Amino acid sequence: MTQSVNLRGFTLTEWQHHYHTHSAGERMACVRATLAALVAGLPTEDNAWLYLADAAQREAQCQRLAQQLEAVAGDISRLPLFGVPFAVKDNIDVGGWPTTAACPEFAYQAAADATVVANLCAAGAIVIGKTNLDQFATGLVGTRSPHGAVVNSFDSRYVSGGSSSGSASVVARGLLPFSLGTDTAGSGRVPAGFNNIVGLKPTKGWLSNRGVVPACRLNDTVSVFALTVADAALVAELAGGYDPADAYSRTHPQTAPADLPAAPRCAVPAQLEFFGDVQAEQAFQRALVQLQRCGVTLERLDFTPFRVLAEQLYYGPWVAERTVAVEAMLSANPQAINPVVRGIVNNGLKYSACDAYKAEYLRAELARQIGQRLAAFDALVVPTSPTIRTLAEMEQEPVLFNSQFGTYTNFTNLADLSALALPAPMRDDGLPAGITLVAPAWHDRALAAFGLRWQQAQDLPLGATDRLLSPS
């Protein structure tokens, strides 16, 4: 039977082919053997994982898959993720498994799958494990976990990015074809940029948040990591959909464009900030040249309202949403919370209800200004992060450097925008330096369509593997 090493770095198309090559009578046996080999081949002492499915949990999912296969008369084309393994950030519920949000004292046994997990399993996917994160999804660094920092997949001296650190790491290393993260301030994009993978941050409300531990409920989205844009887009389509049990779920209007023009007109911040990181700046300039070669017209845009809105998420009353999310733990057992996270959420206690309303008025005003500025463009192009830091540096300035990482991400959900983080030309030191395309709500498919063309035009490995994207 196929060994897990042979599946390292496989895309969804390759996973589907893997199962299609077996006869109908062999397919479930192939799924069971493949999953067992995959788990057996995972690195030991890998803190990207907080929980791995045991043999009984894998078998229960295989029995469910066998029933699904019977229901479609053996036609696996009707199960687009048939037997495909994936990982789930450990603030998203998997029924019967613990959910901890990287805080052991917070742990509970999930009664049912989160809606997004249930939707993917209905398409035939298998949950292999749950992944490490910045505790309570508070951080863009990947270091704020009692289980230790998840290191960068290219250089272990550097951070992986967070909060969805484990989910990004397992995909970047080719262990799985896709994973779920969450994104409030950039947690589905910064780890993608730091690990040379795709990070799709959907429009708020497209993917249900039912069964997800909230960070900032008004601004949370489940996000998707994958090696390719095609895979990320397919997973989002399968995971998404209106959920009447989620008060913030929205019906897709089906009115937004499905693609960008052949020669898109994109905005670039007129005031670019890299915090002295010359290599990050040079990598972004190379990406802009590549965009122009792809037919993109670039124009400078006043970034002031984006910057001001980004600052509101942590340096204003909006932080009180994080306080609400962990209120019970903060009251009953504050010492169980990571000290940096505890300091952040404690700040929410100093704001009044009047402050919160004023913050919402300011958010609406800035979001309107941003919408007006973007109306003349097909998308905004930004560095996914303006810089990257070592683990040692992060220990010295855990809050300041985290804030820097969010320069080009923090505003997105507050302004109700869609975003797609893409691999881009590497830094001269060999570290990844991705770009992100940002557009109005529900433009996810248009961004993905352009992202497909962009990724095909790049000569980059898939994640941290030695594999290249197959020609379309």
N, C-alpha and C positions, 0 to 999 in steps of 0.2 A: 504494500500500500504506500501511497505517496507520503514522504516524510515532510515535516513542517518546514525544514530548511528550504525545500524546493518551492515553497509558497511565499517565501520572504519577499516583500515588496510587490506582491500581486495586486493588480487593480481589480475592480469589480468585473470587468469583462473577462479577465483571466480566471477569476474565481468561477464565474459562470461556465466558462469553457471547461474548467477542471471537472465540474460535475456532469456536464453534457457528454463528456467522453466516455462515461460509464453507462452501461445498459440500465434500463428502468429498474430491473430487479436488484442491481448492485448499488443504486444511488444512496440509499439510506445507510447501508454498510460503509460506503465511502465517506459519508458525512461523519459517522461515528468515529471511524478510524482517523480521519483527517483532524477532527477536533481534539482527539486524544493525543495525537502526535504533536499538534500545535502547542497544547498546554505543556506537554512533557518537554518541549524544546524551548520554552520561555526561559530567559536568564534567571538564575537564582539570585536572591537578595536584591531584587529590582524594586526600588521604592516608588516607581511609577504606578505600581499596582497596590491597591489596598485590599482587594478581595478578588479571588479567582474562583470560578465555578468548579465545584467538585464533580466527581464522576456521576453522582446521582442527579445533580442539577443539570448537567449536560444531557443526561439520558432523558430527563423529563422534557427538556426542550426538543430533543430528537423525536420523542413520541408525539409531541404536539405537531412537529413538522411532518411526520409520517401521516398524521390525520389530515393535515392541510393538503399534502400531496395526493392522498386518496380522493379528497373533495374536488380536486381539479383533474381527476382521472389521469394522474401521472404526468400532466403537462407542466413541466417546471418553468416554462416560459411565462406562466401565469403567476409564478412566485419569483419576482425579479431579484430577490436577495436569497434565493434558496441555499441554505447551508452556509451562508457567509457569516463569519464571526465578526463581532464588533465589541467595543468597550464603551462604558458609560461613566461619566464623571460622577464621583460619589456624593453629589448633592441631588442626584436624579434617582428616583425609586425603581428598583427591580423587585417584583413581587416575591416575598419570602426571603429576600436578602437584606442584610443590614444596610442602612443609610447612615453615614456619620458626618458628612460635610467636613471631614478631617478633624473632627473633635470627638474622641472616644466617649466622653461623658454625655454627649448629645445623642448618641446612637439609638436607633429604633429599628424594629423589624418592619419592613414595608409590607403593607397589606396587599398591594396590587402594583402592577407595572404603571409607571408614568405613561401618559397618553402617547408620547413620542416613542417610547420603548415598545408599547403595545402595537403601534402602527408599523414599526419596522419588523417586529416579530410576525405580524400578519403578512408581511411580504416575504417571510421565510428566513429572516436573519436569526442568528444565535448570539446571545450575550455571553461573552467569555469572561468578563471581569469588570471591576469598578476601579477607578483611577484616582490618584492623589490630586490634591488641589490646595491652593491657598485657602486656609481655613475659612469656612462660611463664604467662600468665593470672594473674599475681600483682599484684593491685591492683583498686581499685574506681573509678579516676580517669580512665583513658583517656589518660594523659600519659606512661606509662613505656614508650615505644617509640622505637627508633632512627629510625623514620620520622616522628616528630613526633606531637604531641598531636592527636587527633581532637576538633574543637571542637563545642560544643553546637549543635544544629540550630536553636535559637531565638535565641541570642546568642553570637557567636564569642568573647566575652571569658570565657565560662564553660566548665567542663569538660563533657564528654559523658557522663562516667561510664564505668566499665570493669568487668571487663577487656574485655568484648565491645563495645568502643566503635564500631568500624567497622560491625559487624553492626547495631547499633541505629541508627546514623546513616543508613545507606542506606535503611532501612525508613522512618524518620521523615521523610525528605525525599521519600518516595514513589517512589524509584527502583525498588524491588522490593516485592512484596507481603509477603514474609516472608524471614527469614534464620535461620541457626543460630548460637547462641552456646554458651558453657558457663557453668556456675554452680557455684562451690564455696562462696564466701562471700557471694554476692549479685550476681555478674557478669552474670546474666541478668535482674536486676530493677532495680538502680540505674540502668543506662543507659536502661531503659524509662521509669523515673520521671523522669529528667532530659530525656527527649525526647518525652514525651506519647504513648507507644505501649504496647502490651501485651507483657508479658514473662512467659511461662509457664515456671515452674521445676518440672519434673515430679518425681514421686516417684523417689528413687534406684533405679536398676535397671530402670525402665520403658523408657527409651531406652538402647540399648547404648552403652558407651564404647569398644568395639573400634574401633581406628583413630583414637583421640583421644589427643593428647599429654597425659599426666596432670599435674595440679597437685597435688592430694591425692586419690589414687586411691580411698580409702575414702569420700570426700565429694564427688566430682565428678558432675555431671549435664550432659548436653547440654540446652540450653534453646532456646526458640523465641521470636523476636520477630515481631510482626505488627501491622498497623494496627487489626485488630479481634479481639475474643475468639473469634468464630466461626472465623476463619482460624487463629489460634494453636492452638485445640483440634483442628481438623481435621488440621493438620500434625503435631501430636504423636501423634494416633492413627495416622497413616500411617507416621510415623518409628519408632514404638515397637514393642515386641514382644520376647519372650524370645529371647536370643541365646546358644546353648550355647557359643559360642567366647569369651564374656565371662564371666570367673569371678564377676563381681559382678552379672550380669544376673539379674532376678527375674521369675517368672511372675505376671502380674496375677491376683489372687485373684477378681476379678469379684464381690466381696461388699460393696464400699463403696457408699454412696449415690451415685446419679447426679445428684442435685440437692439444694440446700438447701431447707428448708421455706419456704413462702410468706412466713412472718414469722420470719426467722432470729433466733437469739439469738447475738450476737457479743460477744466480749471485746475490751476496749481497755486498753492498759497504764495502770495507776493512776499510774505514775511516768513521765510523758512528758518526753523531753529533746529540745530543739531547738538547744542550744548557742548560745542568744542570738538565733537567727534568728526574729524575730517574724513575718515574712511566711510562713515555712514553717508556723509554729504556727497562724496565722490560716487558712491554706489547709486545713490538716488539720481544724480545727474546722468549716469550711464543709463539708468532705467528710462529717464525722460527721452534720451536720444533713441532708445529702442522703441518707445511709444510713437515717436515721430516717424520712424521707419515703418511702423505698422499703420501709418496713415492718420495718426491722431494729430489734430491741431491743438496746441497748448497755449493757454492765455493765463496771465497772472490775475489773481483775485485777492481782494482785501480779506484777510483771514481773521480780522479782529472779532467779529461776532462769534465765530467758531471757537476762538481761544477763550473768550469771556464765558461762553456757555460751558466749555469743557471744565473751567475752573469751578463751576457751581457744584459739580457732582460730589466733590470731597471737601471743598472749602466754603460750604454754605449749608443751609437747612436741609438740602437733599440728603445729607449724610444721616439724618434722623430716620430715613427709611431703613437703613442698615441697622440702626438701633432697635427699631420695631421688630425686625426679623429675628434678632437674637435676644429680645427683651427678657424672656423667661430665664435663659441661661445667664445673662448678665446680672440678673437679680439673685438667682439661686446659687450660682457657682461661678463667679467671675474669674476665678483663678484658673478655670479650665480653658479659658479663651487665650489664644496666643497674645502675648503682651502688646505687640504692634497692632493687631486687630482690635484688641480691647481698647487701646488708646483711641483708635479711629471711631469705634461705635460709641464710646463714652462721650465723644464730642457732640453727638446728636442730642444729648440731654440738656444742652444749654440753650436750645432754640425753642421758641414759643409757637403756638398755632398761628399767630399773626406773622411771625417770620416765615413760616411755611407757605402761607398764602402769597406773601410778597415774592418769595422765591419762585412760585409757580407763575406769577405775573411776569417776572423777568424772563423765565424760561420761554413763555409763550411769545414774548416780544422778540427775543433773540432767535427763536426758531422761525418766526415769520421773516426776519431779516435774512436768515440763512436760506430759506426757501426762495425768497426773491432773488438772491444772488445766484443760486444754482439754476434758476429757471432758464437762463440763457445757455446752459451747458448740458451736455449729455451725462457728464459725471465729473466728480472732483477726484483728483489723483493726489495722494499724500504718501509719505513714508509710513509704513506700518508702525514703526517706532523711530524716533530720532536718534536713538543710541542704544547700546547694549552695555551691560555691566558684569563684572566678575562677581562670584559669590562673596569674595572678600570685600569688594567695594560695597556690596549691598548691605553687609553687616554694619558698615560705618554710617551709611545714610539710607536706612530702609524706607523712609517716607519720601524724602526728596527725590531719590532716583526712581521710585515707583511712580511718583507724579510725572516725572519726565517721560516715562514710557507711555503715559496716557495723553500726551500732547495732541496726537492726531486721531485719538479714538474716543475720548471721554464724551464728546459732544453728540455722538451719533444717535444713541437711543433717546437722549433728551430732545433731539430735533426730529425724531421719528423718521430716520433715514435707513436705507439698506446699505450693506457694505460687503465687499469681497476682498479678502487678503490673498495676495498672489505671490508666488516665488518670483524673484527678480535677480538681476545681476549681483553676484556675490561681492562682498567687501574684499579688499586686497589681502586681508589676513585670513581669508577662507571662511569667515563666518557669514551666515545668511543675512540678507538685508532686503526684506520684501517691500512691496508696495501695496496700497489698498485703494480700491475704487469705491467711491461713495456716491449714492444717488438717492432720489426721493423714495418714499415707501412704495413697496410693491414693484420696484424696478429690479428685483432679484434676478429674474430670468434674463433680462437684458444685460446685466453685469456678467452673468455666467456665460452668455453667448459670446461676449467679447473676451472674457477670460479664457475660453476655449482656444480662441485664435491666438491670444497672447502666449499661452503656455506652449502651444505648438511651435511658436516662433523662437522660443528660448532653448538654448543648449544647456539645460540644467538637469542634474540628477533628480530622481524622485525622492524627496526627503533627504535623509542621510544615507540612503542606499547607494549602490553603484549602478542602479538601473536607470535607463532613460525612458522618456515617454515614447510609446509606440506611435508611428506615423498614423494620422487619421485616415 
